[in-house]
Amino acid sequence: MTAIARDIRYPPDWPQQPAQEKGIDVALAVDLVMMVARHECDVAIVFSSDTDLLPALEAVIALRLGEAPACEVAAWVAPGARPRTLCPRGVTLRQHLLGPDDFRAVADGTDYARAR
């Protein structure tokens, strides 16, 4: 598989305004479908609550018709909040719901701010 880089756009008043990723959702969706179609992975875990990715999940499920789904979904869940994961209607996917303890276990305390 060939990796494709996507630029992050930094506004003139960065870091007061956040950097913007452009084309990331579409790139993720295309990569998901292509990797499953090419059998480059056994299972893809989509860690997002962005409903723009539902068509890609539906495409993966359609590609695997008659087989176990080649995708699972994951999302952060706040205490007391209703879990929101991507899951196409009529399909049961394995869901990974992670909470604050999980977040603390993997948090990266590195300051990635650029020097100006």
Secondary structure, DSSP 8 states (H G I E B T S, - for coil): -------EE--TTTTTS--EE-SHHHHHHHHHHHHHHTT--S-EEEE---GGGHHHHHHHHHHTTTS--SEEEEEE--TTS-------TT----EEEE-HHHHHHH----------
